[in-house]
């Protein structure tokens, strides 16, 4: 697993255009184009829950689950297989698997360059 430069960056804005877009401080942008597993933290008596979300077809009732603005990215790793694993300060996690037929995720950094999980 390799660490990304977006660790310790704050999510400035979340949008849904051509996938799930996380704009982070430090002029970085993460675009997730393939289905993702979103782990929601426990709240009160409710345990942690995992939800599968297609960022290209986000249902109205799923949109509030993606409110990560203001959270800090505390964990950002990718594996040799291209899977991306993110953790956030509020307890949310995002996991994106590689896709053999489409780009799964892309990370742009003004000061760091470009990184992506391209089709195999």
Residue frames as qw, qx, qy, qz and C-alpha x, y, z in Angstrom:
[[0.000, 0.888, 0.460, 0.000, 0.00, 0.00, 0.00],
 [0.426, 0.189, 0.017, 0.885, 1.19, 3.46, -0.88],
 [0.104, -0.660, -0.450, 0.593, 0.23, 6.68, 0.91],
 [0.307, 0.712, 0.403, 0.486, -1.32, 9.59, -0.99],
 [0.272, 0.157, -0.168, 0.934, -0.47, 13.27, -0.60],
 [0.354, -0.538, -0.299, -0.704, -4.07, 14.05, 0.33],
 [0.609, -0.442, -0.591, 0.292, -3.67, 12.75, 3.89],
 [0.310, -0.460, -0.336, 0.761, -4.28, 15.57, 6.39],
 [0.033, -0.119, -0.334, -0.935, -6.12, 17.62, 3.73],
 [0.326, 0.355, 0.561, -0.674, -9.58, 19.04, 4.43],
 [0.246, 0.461, 0.766, 0.375, -12.45, 18.25, 2.08],
 [0.016, 0.197, 0.030, -0.980, -13.45, 21.70, 0.84],
 [0.600, 0.269, -0.033, -0.753, -16.34, 20.68, -1.40],
 [0.407, 0.076, 0.907, 0.074, -18.19, 17.58, -2.56],
 [0.512, 0.430, -0.118, -0.734, -19.93, 17.50, -5.92],
 [0.679, 0.178, 0.711, 0.034, -21.43, 15.03, -8.33],
 [0.519, 0.753, -0.171, -0.366, -20.20, 15.69, -11.86],
 [0.660, 0.482, -0.574, -0.042, -18.74, 12.86, -13.90],
 [0.691, -0.093, -0.655, 0.293, -18.66, 10.89, -10.64],
 [0.533, -0.803, -0.222, 0.146, -18.05, 11.81, -7.00],
 [0.469, 0.593, -0.180, 0.629, -15.66, 14.76, -6.81],
 [0.594, -0.711, -0.216, 0.309, -13.86, 15.66, -3.59],
 [0.337, 0.769, -0.155, 0.520, -12.08, 19.01, -3.73],
 [0.747, -0.490, -0.252, 0.372, -9.40, 19.12, -1.05],
 [0.113, -0.962, 0.176, 0.173, -7.23, 21.92, 0.23],
 [0.478, -0.462, 0.602, 0.443, -3.77, 22.09, -1.31],
 [0.463, 0.534, -0.345, -0.617, -5.35, 22.28, -4.78],
 [0.067, -0.122, 0.981, 0.134, -6.10, 18.56, -4.99],
 [0.699, 0.126, -0.013, -0.703, -9.14, 16.91, -6.54],
 [0.233, -0.083, 0.969, 0.012, -10.23, 13.28, -6.33],
 [0.644, 0.179, -0.218, -0.711, -12.74, 11.99, -8.87],
 [0.363, -0.048, 0.923, -0.116, -14.33, 8.59, -8.21],
 [0.464, 0.236, -0.416, -0.745, -16.09, 7.22, -11.29],
 [0.526, -0.040, -0.831, -0.178, -16.91, 3.64, -10.31],
 [0.690, -0.586, -0.311, -0.289, -19.12, 2.21, -7.54],
 [0.171, 0.469, -0.616, 0.610, -17.74, 2.78, -4.05],
 [0.599, -0.472, -0.637, 0.115, -18.32, 1.29, -0.64],
 [0.092, -0.613, 0.214, -0.755, -19.09, 4.04, 1.87],
 [0.530, -0.319, -0.717, 0.321, -18.76, 3.03, 5.50],
 [0.262, -0.739, -0.075, -0.616, -20.79, 5.26, 7.78],
 [0.159, 0.265, -0.729, 0.611, -19.66, 5.66, 11.40],
 [0.302, -0.489, -0.806, 0.138, -21.84, 4.50, 14.29],
 [0.149, -0.394, 0.025, -0.906, -24.31, 7.11, 15.54],
 [0.608, -0.323, 0.278, -0.670, -25.96, 6.74, 18.93],
 [0.733, -0.115, 0.629, -0.232, -27.47, 3.27, 19.16],
 [0.825, 0.543, 0.010, -0.155, -26.97, 2.64, 15.43],
 [0.753, -0.314, 0.404, 0.413, -23.90, 0.59, 14.45],
 [0.029, -0.510, 0.525, 0.681, -21.52, 1.36, 11.59],
 [0.730, 0.472, 0.458, -0.188, -23.10, 0.63, 8.23],
 [0.292, -0.272, 0.616, 0.679, -21.74, 0.04, 4.75],
 [0.554, 0.667, 0.314, -0.387, -23.53, 1.35, 1.65],
 [0.528, 0.074, 0.579, 0.617, -22.72, 0.68, -2.01],
 [0.240, 0.813, 0.176, -0.500, -23.07, 3.88, -4.06],
 [0.618, 0.377, 0.425, 0.543, -22.71, 4.36, -7.80],
 [0.201, -0.518, -0.072, 0.828, -21.33, 7.91, -8.12],
 [0.027, -0.002, -0.547, -0.837, -22.85, 8.23, -11.58],
 [0.447, -0.431, -0.596, -0.509, -26.35, 7.41, -10.31],
 [0.131, -0.025, -0.678, 0.722, -26.62, 8.78, -6.78],
 [0.244, -0.632, -0.702, -0.218, -30.18, 8.54, -5.48],
 [0.171, -0.737, -0.003, -0.654, -31.67, 11.55, -3.72],
 [0.764, -0.623, -0.021, -0.167, -31.75, 9.69, -0.38],
 [0.881, -0.063, -0.070, 0.464, -28.01, 8.83, -0.73],
 [0.337, 0.732, -0.050, 0.590, -26.80, 12.40, -1.25],
 [0.416, -0.831, 0.181, -0.321, -26.74, 13.38, 2.46],
 [0.934, -0.285, 0.107, 0.185, -24.51, 10.35, 3.15],
 [0.728, 0.343, 0.060, 0.591, -21.78, 11.95, 1.00],
 [0.094, -0.955, 0.010, -0.280, -21.60, 15.18, 3.03],
 [0.835, -0.179, -0.146, 0.499, -17.88, 15.04, 3.80],
 [0.240, 0.754, -0.044, 0.609, -17.20, 18.79, 3.50],
 [0.343, -0.789, 0.294, -0.416, -15.06, 19.93, 6.42],
 [0.941, -0.296, 0.158, 0.042, -13.78, 16.43, 7.21],
 [0.048, -0.758, 0.625, 0.177, -10.05, 15.73, 7.17],
 [0.894, 0.268, -0.351, -0.080, -8.70, 12.86, 5.08],
 [0.529, -0.681, 0.488, -0.134, -6.86, 10.86, 7.76],
 [0.627, -0.169, 0.739, 0.178, -6.06, 7.77, 5.68],
 [0.642, 0.661, -0.119, -0.370, -5.37, 7.55, 1.93],
 [0.419, -0.380, 0.792, 0.230, -3.85, 4.41, 0.47],
 [0.792, 0.415, -0.192, -0.404, -3.92, 2.46, -2.77],
 [0.770, -0.269, 0.573, 0.079, -2.78, -1.07, -3.42],
 [0.214, -0.298, 0.749, 0.552, -0.96, -2.81, -6.25],
 [0.255, 0.418, 0.853, 0.180, -4.37, -3.87, -7.58],
 [0.028, 0.362, 0.312, 0.878, -5.48, -0.22, -7.90],
 [0.397, -0.692, -0.600, -0.053, -7.99, -0.29, -5.04],
 [0.078, 0.497, -0.207, 0.839, -8.28, 3.03, -3.20],
 [0.530, -0.539, -0.626, 0.191, -8.95, 3.22, 0.55],
 [0.047, 0.523, -0.115, 0.843, -9.80, 6.51, 2.27],
 [0.421, -0.539, -0.656, 0.320, -10.59, 7.35, 5.89],
 [0.005, 0.663, 0.101, 0.742, -11.98, 10.61, 7.24],
 [0.077, 0.237, -0.574, 0.780, -11.94, 12.39, 10.59],
 [0.599, -0.154, 0.162, -0.769, -15.67, 11.88, 11.17],
 [0.573, -0.127, 0.785, -0.196, -15.32, 8.10, 10.88],
 [0.787, 0.522, 0.066, -0.322, -16.42, 7.68, 7.26],
 [0.447, -0.345, 0.714, 0.414, -14.48, 5.37, 4.95],
 [0.690, 0.591, -0.083, -0.409, -14.52, 5.05, 1.18],
 [0.529, -0.259, 0.755, 0.289, -13.24, 1.99, -0.68],
 [0.634, 0.622, -0.123, -0.442, -13.07, 1.84, -4.48],
 [0.779, -0.084, 0.576, 0.233, -12.05, -1.31, -6.35],
 [0.052, -0.379, 0.591, 0.710, -10.29, -1.27, -9.72],
 [0.724, 0.477, 0.329, -0.374, -12.40, -1.80, -12.83],
 [0.610, -0.057, 0.635, 0.471, -11.15, -3.78, -15.83],
 [0.379, 0.569, 0.589, 0.430, -13.16, -1.68, -18.29],
 [0.015, 0.898, 0.189, 0.398, -13.16, 1.90, -16.96],
 [0.262, 0.406, -0.450, 0.751, -11.11, 4.36, -14.93],
 [0.504, -0.531, -0.665, 0.150, -12.08, 3.82, -11.29],
 [0.321, -0.888, -0.171, 0.283, -10.59, 6.97, -9.76],
 [0.546, 0.544, -0.021, 0.637, -8.33, 9.90, -10.62],
 [0.477, -0.751, -0.189, 0.416, -6.35, 12.15, -8.30],
 [0.434, 0.706, 0.055, 0.557, -5.16, 15.54, -9.49],
 [0.529, -0.703, -0.168, 0.444, -2.76, 17.69, -7.50],
 [0.288, 0.953, -0.051, 0.076, -1.55, 21.11, -8.59],
 [0.117, -0.817, 0.559, -0.078, 1.73, 20.57, -6.75],
 [0.608, -0.301, 0.732, -0.069, 1.87, 16.78, -7.00],
 [0.101, 0.227, -0.812, -0.528, 0.77, 15.70, -10.45],
 [0.756, 0.055, -0.183, -0.626, -1.74, 13.11, -11.57],
 [0.115, -0.178, 0.970, -0.116, -2.49, 9.58, -10.47],
 [0.717, 0.082, -0.095, -0.685, -5.25, 7.21, -11.59],
 [0.518, -0.042, 0.852, -0.062, -6.54, 3.68, -11.56],
 [0.435, 0.394, -0.430, -0.686, -6.94, 3.10, -15.28],
 [0.939, 0.113, 0.040, -0.322, -8.62, 0.11, -16.93],
 [0.621, -0.403, 0.638, 0.212, -6.46, -2.97, -16.99]]
